[in-house]
């Protein structure tokens, strides 16, 4: 997503546009978003930070990853240790952006969606949980989580 797209999203949100979508349906192919959301490649190191940061993704609240040095690993969601062997980057991207599309009713938050949300605090309305770059950083981090890490 370019800065112009982000500015348009903020403008439309400020003007009361309720159905603005950060990712359009034509960008979704099956169970994946193949195209990156940014022109800047994701960084696995930053992605790991997003994964554990309480103020960002906080993915570790529900998911475990072997070898990740963190005090707590959740067990509500699937273990993501080898997720890079199971899912490609496009599949990971859609699951982070809005897993409701893949599995309606899931408990996993939609990290890059601002429409059709309920019980959102006033401070968080009109903005996604993660930026497009943070989504790409998470995709990069989870993509390198593979059998190679287990050796």
N, C-alpha and C positions, 0 to 999 in steps of 0.2 A: 504494500500500500504506500503510495507516495504521500508527501506532506500535503499536497492539494486534496487528495481523497480524505485525509484525516481532517483537514480544515472544513471540507464540505460536510463531513459527518457531524462535526461540532456545530456548524452553522444550522444544519437541518434539525439537529436535536434542540438547539436553542430556540428555533422557530416553531417547535412543537410537532415536528414530523414524527409520528409514532411508528411508522412501518419502515423506517430506514434500516437497511441491512448492510452490515459491514462486508459480508461475503454474499454475493448474489447466487441464486440457485443455478445459474448457468456455469458457475465456477466449480460446481460439485459434479464429479463424475463417479457414479456408483457410490462407493463408500470412501471416497477420497477427494481432496482438493489438491490437484497435481501442481498447480502453480504456486510458487512462494508468495507470501503476502507482502514482502519487501524486496527491494533491490539489493539489500545487504544480506549476505549469507549469514545463516545462524551460527552462533558460537557455542560449542558444547560446554565450555567453562561457565559462560554466563547462564546457559540453560540449566546447569546443575544448581546454580545459585537460585534461579527462579523456582526450581523443583523443591528446594528446602525452605525458602524464605516465607515466613508467616505472612508478610505483607504483600506477597505476589502470588505465585501459584499454590504454594504450600501443598504440593502434590503428595509429599511424604506423610501427610495426615492420614491418607487412605491407602497409599501404595508403598511397597517395599522394593528396594533395589540392593542386591548383594554388592558388597564392597563400598557402599556409600557410607561415609563417616557422618552419621547423624544420630542424635540421641533416641529418636523414636521413629519406627517404621510402622505404618498402618497395615491393617489386614482386611479392610472393608473392600477395597478394590483389588484387582489382580496384581500379582508380582510383576514388576516391569523390568526385571533383570535382563531378560533376553528378548525384550519387545522389538528390538531392531532386527531380529531374525524372523519375527512373525508378521510384522507390518512394515510397509514401505513408508517413505516420508509423506506422501499424499494421504495415506490412511491415518498416520499419526496426526497430521495437521487437522484433518476433519474432526478427529476425536477430541483434540484440544479446543478447537474453535467452537464446536457445538455437538457433543456426543448424543444429544437428543435426536438428531437426524438419523443416527445409526441405530440407537436403541432408545426409543421413546420411553419416558418414565424413569430413566436412569437417575441415580443420585448424584452423578458427576456433574459439577457445574459447567455451564457454557462459558468458557473463558474469553471468547471473542464475539459476543452477541450483546446487543442492547435492546432488541425488540422482544415483545411477548414475555417479559420477565415479571415475576411477582415477588412481593415482600422485599423490595430493594430499598435500602436506606437512602434517604435524600442525598447524602454526600456521594453516593455511587450511581445515581440515576444518570443516564445519557452517556455513560462511558463503559467500555468493556473492562473486565477484570485485568486482562493483560493487553499490552500493546502488540501490534503486529510483529515488531522485532522480538519481543519476549516469546511470542508463539514460535517464531522461527528458531530462536535459541533453544527452546524446549525440544522442538523437532530434531535439531542437531544433536542435542544431548541424548535423547532417547534412541536416535538412529545408531549411535555408536555403542549402545547397550546390546551386545551380541555375544555369541559363543566365544569370540576372541577375548572378551573380558573375563571369561570363566577359566581360561587356561593359565 
